Amino acid sequence: MNLSFLAKSNGTTLQDHISDVLQAVVAIQKIYKQEYPEEWWTALRYAALLHDLGKIDPAFQKKLEERKVTQSLPHSILSIFLIQPDNLPFTGDQKEIRQIILSAVAFHHWREYFPDLLLGGRAVEISEKAEGYLRDQHFWAERTNSLQSSLSEIAVQYGLNPEVIGANKELIEYLSYHNLGNAGILLPPYTLSFLPSRLRRKAEQRSQDEKLRVFLSGNLMRADHFASLVEDNPGKFDLNDVEIDRFPDYIDLVTVIKTKLNTEDLWQAEFFERNPDLRDENLILVAPTGVGKTEFAYLWGVGQKNIFALPMRAAVNGVWNRTRELWSQMPDSSNEDVALLHGDASLELYQHTDLDLEGEIRPAIDMARQLSQPYIVCTADQIAPAALRYPGYERIFATLMNSCLVIDEVQAYDPRAAAIITHLIKQNHYFGGKTLLMTATLPAFIRDGVCEGLEIEPQGNRFIRLLDSPDFSDRA
């Protein structure tokens, strides 16, 4: 008879939660426009299967049942005890993927004290847990076998090997005497300073693996957080809406914009008709206020997820309202596809929508925070700090990897904020996301940093100075 384990205090079982996270992962994969190796998606499914195994810990189960906050070894760290890495299907040149999976599992809920757990004064807590396992191997074997049995069908359903679930006795014996940080099996994502120099150099050299790590960790967080949102709010959300796959057609969008502006002469459409390849490129657009930069951004990013970042809430609210109005006129879109994300979003939703009548303001904000809608308008402070790599930043970049990022009014930032924005743009390019920088004026120190980060030549065709364009001069 299989034992039953809880994943959440609301009664969600561990089996159901892992199934939900895997379903969310599949939903994310279906709408990804960028092509990534299939083994990346396989690795993500394994991370989803394995990320919460440590919740079978009796101390964790008791905490959920009694709903008390008690100190115990984080379940994400304990999960590493219960994974058989040799049964992961990554060998040879792909063997590094095993380490990235284990790291994503261990650190999907980062805690400030993790450096102490790995190498510092609290490392003894992991050793004590390992010693406890070795003393009560029969007890733990019963729980682990029951867990594997309950998850076996789910694993097979998603093309995974259930034999990967099982006690890693060699690691557990090692940890009963040594620190986890010295085991060489994890890549701590945020604090490299406490690592031995040998491991630190190894981590810094693997830039390609860093892309996979961010892809894996970020999308695991997204799937895990969204599954929890669904489980905490029965009937309000659908797991498949972790990424809403609903985008306007280019021709429809051009038609609606022309109707809205009451013109048949749309310079933005003419630009992309002459330069169709630039819709797939990083661009810089320098143009005066009021000429239609926002409509240019719509056409540049059509058919893909868009994240539109501005410095001021008033400007964000204005673009959000304009975008909702346009999207409401699209045959295959609706104004609900446009999310608003800033500190006062609930007030703006209350004043300019009827969501409060249906009690839908909170769900709308939750969806925006999950970055699920196909068009998100936000203040830059909602995404730019990811450039500083705070714990959990991978969730932002995993989203941007599959998005078109629009940065508007960059001239309005102070130098420190502009430096963060510039670094965000550079990292977004590194991870494979697309960026459009739009501004009325472009200070030299920002121009140089952005051109370097996006690999754009100031005199090339991806640096668009609208007033210098012969095709636009007659309109000015």
ZAGUDO-253044 format. One line per field, with one value per residue (C-alpha): residue number from 1; x, y, z. Coordinates in Angstrom, 1 decimal. Layout:
<recs>
num = c(NUM ...);
east = c(X ...);
north = c(Y ...);
up = c(Z ...);
</recs>
This chain:
<recs>
num = c(1 2 3 4 5 6 7 8 9 10 11 12 13 14 15 16 17 18 19 20 21 22 23 24 25 26 27 28 29 30 31 32 33 34 35 36 37 38 39 40 41 42 43 44 45 46 47 48 49 50 51 52 53 54 55 56 57 58 59 60 61 62 63 64 65 66 67 68 69 70 71 72 73 74 75 76 77 78 79 80 81 82 83 84 85 86 87 88 89 90 91 92 93 94 95 96 97 98 99 100 101 102 103 104 105 106 107 108 109 110 111 112 113 114 115 116 117 118 119 120 121 122 123 124 125 126 127 128 129 130 131 132 133 134 135 136 137 138 139 140 141 142 143 144 145 146 147 148 149 150 151 152 153 154 155 156 157 158 159 160 161 162 163 164 165 166 167 168 169 170 171 172 173 174 175 176 177 178 179 180 181 182 183 184 185 186 187 188 189 190 191 192 193 194 195 196 197 198 199 200 201 202 203 204 205 206 207 208 209 210 211 212 213 214 215 216 217 218 219 220 221 222 223 224 225 226 227 228 229 230 231 232 233 234 235 236 237 238 239 240 241 242 243 244 245 246 247 248 249 250 251 252 253 254 255 256 257 258 259 260 261 262 263 264 265 266 267 268 269 270 271 272 273 274 275 276 277 278 279 280 281 282 283 284 285 286 287 288 289 290 291 292 293 294 295 296 297 298 299 300 301 302 303 304 305 306 307 308 309 310 311 312 313 314 315 316 317 318 319 320 321 322 323 324 325 326 327 328 329 330 331 332 333 334 335 336 337 338 339 340 341 342 343 344 345 346 347 348 349 350 351 352 353 354 355 356 357 358 359 360 361 362 363 364 365 366 367 368 369 370 371 372 373 374 375 376 377 378 379 380 381 382 383 384 385 386 387 388 389 390 391 392 393 394 395 396 397 398 399 400 401 402 403 404 405 406 407 408 409 410 411 412 413 414 415 416 417 418 419 420 421 422 423 424 425 426 427 428 429 430 431 432 433 434 435 436 437 438 439 440 441 442 443 444 445 446 447 448 449 450 451 452 453 454 455 456 457 458 459 460 461 462 463 464 465 466 467 468 469 470 471 472 473 474 475 476);
east = c(0.0 1.4 1.8 0.2 2.2 1.1 2.7 0.7 -1.2 -4.4 -4.5 -2.9 -1.0 2.6 1.5 -1.0 1.3 4.1 1.6 0.4 3.9 4.7 1.5 2.5 5.9 4.3 2.1 5.2 6.9 3.9 4.0 7.8 8.7 12.4 13.9 15.9 17.4 14.9 17.2 16.7 12.9 13.6 15.8 13.1 10.5 13.0 13.5 9.7 9.4 12.1 11.9 9.7 10.8 12.1 8.6 8.3 10.4 8.2 9.2 7.8 4.6 4.0 4.5 1.9 -0.6 -0.3 0.2 3.1 6.3 9.1 12.7 13.7 16.1 14.6 12.8 14.6 17.9 16.6 15.3 19.0 19.1 16.4 17.6 19.6 21.6 23.0 19.5 19.1 19.4 22.3 25.7 29.0 29.0 25.5 26.6 26.8 23.0 22.7 24.4 22.2 19.1 20.3 21.1 17.7 16.0 18.1 17.7 14.2 13.4 16.5 17.0 19.5 21.0 21.8 25.6 25.7 24.0 26.4 29.7 29.1 28.1 24.8 26.3 26.1 22.3 22.7 25.2 22.8 20.0 22.2 23.2 19.5 18.8 21.6 20.2 16.7 17.2 14.3 11.9 13.2 13.2 9.5 8.8 11.0 9.6 6.1 6.9 8.5 5.5 3.0 4.9 5.8 2.8 3.2 6.9 6.2 3.3 5.9 8.6 10.7 12.4 10.8 14.0 15.6 13.6 15.6 18.0 21.5 23.2 26.7 25.9 24.1 27.1 29.4 27.2 27.2 30.9 31.4 29.8 27.3 29.2 32.3 30.5 30.9 27.4 25.7 26.2 25.0 23.4 23.7 26.7 29.9 32.2 31.9 32.8 36.3 38.4 38.5 34.7 34.3 36.6 34.7 31.4 32.7 34.0 30.7 28.8 26.8 25.7 24.6 22.0 20.7 20.7 18.7 16.3 15.8 15.7 13.5 10.9 10.8 10.0 7.4 5.7 5.9 4.6 1.7 0.7 0.6 -1.6 -4.0 -4.1 -4.6 -7.5 -9.7 -11.8 -10.2 -7.2 -6.3 -2.8 -2.6 -2.8 0.7 1.5 -1.5 -1.0 -3.2 -1.6 -3.0 -2.4 0.0 -2.5 -5.4 -3.2 -2.2 -5.9 -7.0 -4.2 -5.1 -8.7 -7.8 -5.5 -7.9 -5.2 -4.2 -0.6 1.0 4.8 5.4 3.8 5.7 8.9 8.5 7.3 10.6 12.6 10.7 13.8 14.1 11.1 13.3 16.2 17.2 16.6 17.2 14.6 15.3 12.2 10.4 7.6 4.2 5.2 4.0 6.8 4.3 2.6 6.1 6.6 3.3 4.2 7.8 6.7 3.4 2.9 5.1 4.9 5.6 6.9 6.7 8.6 8.4 9.8 6.6 3.3 1.3 3.0 2.5 -1.2 -1.5 0.1 -1.9 -5.2 -4.2 -3.2 -6.3 -8.4 -6.6 -6.6 -10.4 -10.9 -8.8 -10.6 -8.5 -7.6 -9.2 -8.3 -7.9 -4.7 -3.0 -1.7 -0.8 2.1 3.2 2.7 -0.7 -2.1 -5.0 -6.2 -5.9 -7.8 -10.5 -10.9 -10.7 -12.2 -15.3 -13.3 -14.3 -17.9 -16.9 -14.3 -11.6 -9.1 -7.0 -6.9 -5.9 -3.0 -2.0 -1.9 0.2 2.7 3.0 3.9 1.3 -0.5 0.8 1.2 2.5 2.9 4.9 7.2 10.8 11.3 9.2 11.8 15.1 16.4 16.8 19.9 21.4 20.7 18.7 17.4 14.7 15.9 15.9 12.1 12.4 15.0 13.3 10.3 12.3 14.0 10.7 9.6 10.0 11.2 10.4 12.2 10.7 11.6 15.1 16.1 13.9 16.0 18.7 22.3 22.2 18.8 19.9 23.0 20.8 18.5 21.6 22.8 19.3 19.4 22.8 21.9 18.6 20.6 23.0 20.1 18.5 15.6 14.8 14.9 13.6 14.9 12.8 13.6 13.2 16.8 19.6 22.5 25.9 26.7 23.5 23.9 27.4 26.4 23.2 25.0 27.7 25.1 22.9 25.9 24.4 26.5 25.5 25.6 23.8 20.2 19.3 20.0 17.0 17.1 13.7 14.2 17.3 15.3 14.6 11.3 10.2 11.6 8.6 6.3 8.2);
north = c(0.0 3.4 6.1 9.4 12.6 16.2 18.9 21.9 22.7 23.1 19.3 19.1 15.8 15.6 13.3 15.9 18.8 17.2 16.2 19.8 21.2 18.8 19.8 23.5 22.6 21.0 24.1 26.4 24.2 24.4 28.1 28.6 30.4 30.1 26.7 25.0 21.5 18.8 17.6 21.0 20.3 16.7 18.1 20.5 17.7 15.7 18.8 19.1 15.4 15.6 19.1 18.3 14.8 16.0 16.8 13.1 14.1 13.4 16.8 18.5 16.5 17.3 21.0 20.9 18.9 21.1 24.3 25.4 27.1 24.9 24.7 21.7 21.0 22.6 20.1 21.2 20.2 16.9 16.1 15.7 12.7 11.0 11.3 8.7 10.8 7.8 7.0 10.4 10.0 12.4 10.9 11.8 15.4 15.9 14.7 18.3 18.5 16.2 18.8 21.5 19.5 18.8 22.5 23.6 21.2 22.2 25.9 26.4 27.9 29.9 30.8 33.4 30.8 28.3 29.3 28.4 25.1 24.2 25.2 27.3 26.9 25.2 22.5 20.1 20.1 18.3 15.9 15.1 14.5 12.1 10.3 10.0 8.4 5.9 4.9 4.4 3.1 0.8 3.6 5.9 3.0 2.4 6.1 6.4 3.2 4.4 7.7 6.1 3.8 6.7 8.8 5.9 6.3 10.1 9.7 7.3 9.5 12.3 10.1 10.0 7.1 6.5 4.7 8.2 8.4 6.5 7.0 8.1 6.2 7.0 10.8 10.3 8.5 11.2 13.9 12.2 13.3 16.1 19.4 19.4 22.4 20.3 17.4 19.1 18.2 21.6 25.0 27.6 30.3 33.5 33.4 32.1 33.7 30.9 28.2 26.7 28.4 25.2 25.0 28.8 28.7 25.8 27.6 30.8 29.0 27.4 30.2 27.9 25.8 29.1 29.6 26.1 26.7 29.9 28.2 25.2 27.0 29.8 27.7 25.3 28.3 29.5 26.1 25.5 28.9 28.7 25.2 26.5 29.4 27.0 24.7 27.6 29.0 26.0 26.9 30.3 29.4 26.8 25.1 25.6 29.4 29.5 30.9 32.2 31.4 34.1 36.7 39.1 38.6 41.1 42.2 42.5 44.6 47.0 47.3 48.1 50.7 52.4 52.5 53.9 56.6 57.3 56.9 54.6 56.0 54.1 54.6 51.8 49.3 50.7 50.4 46.7 46.1 47.5 45.7 42.5 40.9 43.5 42.2 39.4 41.6 43.7 47.3 50.9 53.5 57.2 59.2 62.3 62.0 61.6 60.0 56.6 54.7 52.5 51.4 50.6 48.4 46.6 45.7 44.7 42.3 41.0 37.2 36.8 37.6 41.3 42.9 46.7 48.5 52.2 54.4 56.1 54.6 57.2 56.3 52.6 53.2 55.1 52.4 49.8 51.5 52.1 48.5 47.1 49.3 48.0 44.4 44.5 45.1 42.1 39.1 36.6 38.6 40.5 43.3 40.6 39.5 42.8 42.7 45.7 45.3 47.9 48.8 50.6 48.2 47.2 50.9 51.3 48.1 49.3 52.6 51.5 48.1 46.3 43.5 44.6 43.7 40.1 39.9 39.5 42.1 39.8 37.0 39.6 40.8 37.2 36.4 39.6 38.6 35.2 36.9 34.7 37.1 37.5 41.3 42.8 46.5 47.3 49.7 48.8 48.1 45.0 43.3 45.4 44.3 40.8 42.2 42.3 38.6 38.6 35.1 34.0 36.3 33.2 33.3 36.7 35.8 32.4 34.5 37.0 34.2 33.7 37.3 40.7 43.2 46.9 49.5 53.0 56.5 55.4 59.0 59.4 57.2 58.5 57.3 54.4 53.2 53.6 51.4 48.7 48.9 48.7 45.6 44.1 44.6 43.1 40.0 39.6 39.4 36.9 34.6 34.8 37.3 40.2 43.8 47.0 50.2 53.3 56.8 60.5 61.2 58.7 59.9 58.8 56.7 54.7 54.5 53.0 50.4 49.3 49.1 46.9 44.8 44.2 44.1 46.9 49.2 52.8 53.4 50.1 49.5 48.2 51.7 53.7 57.5 58.3 61.9 61.0 58.5 59.8 57.9 59.8 63.3 64.3 63.5 65.5);
up = c(0.0 -1.1 1.5 0.8 1.0 1.1 -1.0 0.4 3.5 1.4 1.0 -2.5 -2.6 -3.7 -6.6 -7.8 -7.5 -9.5 -12.1 -12.3 -12.6 -15.4 -17.2 -16.9 -18.3 -21.4 -21.8 -21.7 -24.3 -26.7 -27.0 -27.1 -30.4 -29.9 -30.7 -28.0 -28.0 -27.1 -24.3 -22.6 -22.4 -21.3 -18.5 -17.5 -17.2 -15.0 -12.8 -12.5 -11.6 -8.9 -7.5 -4.4 -3.5 -0.2 1.0 2.1 5.1 8.2 9.6 6.5 6.5 10.2 9.5 6.8 8.8 11.9 9.8 12.1 11.0 12.3 11.4 9.3 6.4 3.3 1.2 -1.9 -0.4 0.9 -2.6 -3.7 -1.3 -3.3 -6.9 -8.7 -11.2 -13.0 -14.2 -15.9 -19.7 -20.1 -20.8 -22.6 -23.6 -22.0 -18.6 -17.3 -17.6 -14.6 -12.4 -13.8 -13.0 -9.4 -9.0 -10.3 -7.8 -4.8 -5.3 -6.7 -3.3 -2.4 1.2 2.6 4.8 2.0 1.9 5.6 4.8 2.1 3.6 6.7 10.3 9.5 7.2 10.2 9.7 6.4 8.0 10.8 8.3 6.4 9.6 10.5 7.1 7.5 11.0 9.7 6.2 6.3 7.3 4.5 2.0 2.6 2.0 -1.0 -2.6 -2.0 -3.6 -6.7 -7.1 -6.9 -9.4 -11.8 -14.0 -14.2 -15.1 -17.9 -19.2 -19.7 -21.2 -18.0 -16.2 -12.8 -11.7 -11.3 -8.0 -5.3 -2.5 -3.5 -0.8 -1.9 -1.6 1.7 3.2 1.9 3.4 6.8 7.0 4.5 3.4 0.5 -0.9 -1.4 -3.1 -6.5 -7.6 -7.4 -9.0 -6.4 -8.5 -6.5 -4.2 -5.7 -3.2 -0.7 -3.2 -3.3 -6.0 -8.2 -8.3 -8.8 -11.9 -13.3 -12.9 -14.5 -17.5 -18.6 -20.2 -22.5 -19.5 -17.8 -20.5 -19.9 -16.1 -16.4 -18.9 -16.6 -13.3 -14.5 -16.3 -13.3 -11.0 -13.5 -13.7 -10.0 -9.0 -11.5 -10.4 -6.8 -7.9 -9.6 -6.6 -4.2 -6.2 -7.4 -10.5 -11.1 -13.3 -15.9 -15.9 -19.6 -19.1 -17.6 -21.1 -23.0 -26.7 -28.3 -30.6 -33.1 -36.8 -38.5 -41.2 -38.7 -36.4 -39.3 -40.3 -36.7 -36.3 -39.6 -38.5 -35.1 -36.5 -39.4 -42.0 -44.9 -44.7 -41.9 -41.9 -39.4 -41.7 -44.7 -42.8 -42.2 -45.7 -46.9 -44.1 -43.3 -41.8 -39.1 -37.4 -36.2 -35.0 -32.0 -32.9 -31.6 -32.7 -32.1 -33.0 -31.7 -29.2 -30.9 -34.2 -33.4 -31.7 -29.8 -33.0 -34.4 -31.4 -31.9 -35.4 -34.5 -31.8 -33.3 -33.1 -30.0 -26.3 -25.7 -22.5 -22.7 -20.0 -19.2 -16.4 -15.2 -14.0 -15.8 -19.1 -18.4 -17.7 -21.0 -23.1 -21.3 -22.1 -25.7 -26.2 -24.6 -26.8 -29.9 -28.8 -28.1 -31.8 -32.9 -34.3 -32.3 -29.2 -26.3 -24.0 -21.3 -23.1 -22.0 -18.5 -16.3 -13.9 -11.4 -7.7 -8.2 -10.8 -8.6 -8.4 -12.2 -12.8 -10.4 -12.1 -15.8 -15.9 -14.6 -13.0 -9.5 -10.3 -10.9 -8.1 -10.8 -9.9 -7.7 -10.3 -13.0 -10.9 -10.1 -13.8 -14.5 -11.8 -13.3 -16.6 -18.3 -20.7 -24.3 -23.8 -20.5 -19.9 -16.8 -15.0 -15.6 -11.9 -12.3 -14.6 -14.7 -11.2 -12.7 -14.3 -10.8 -10.4 -7.2 -6.1 -8.5 -11.4 -13.7 -13.9 -15.6 -18.1 -18.9 -19.8 -21.8 -23.7 -25.5 -25.6 -27.4 -24.8 -25.5 -23.6 -24.0 -22.8 -21.7 -21.5 -18.4 -16.2 -13.9 -14.7 -12.2 -13.4 -17.0 -16.2 -14.9 -18.0 -20.2 -18.4 -18.7 -22.4 -22.7 -20.7 -22.6 -25.8 -24.3 -23.3 -26.7 -26.1 -28.5 -27.6 -29.1 -27.5 -28.3 -27.2 -28.3 -27.2 -26.7 -24.4 -25.6 -22.5 -23.0 -26.8 -26.5 -23.9 -25.7 -29.1 -27.5 -25.7 -28.7 -31.2 -33.2 -35.4 -34.9 -38.6 -39.5 -40.5 -37.0 -35.5 -36.9 -36.7 -38.0 -38.8 -40.9 -43.0 -46.5 -46.4 -43.4 -44.0 -46.1 -43.2 -40.5);
</recs>
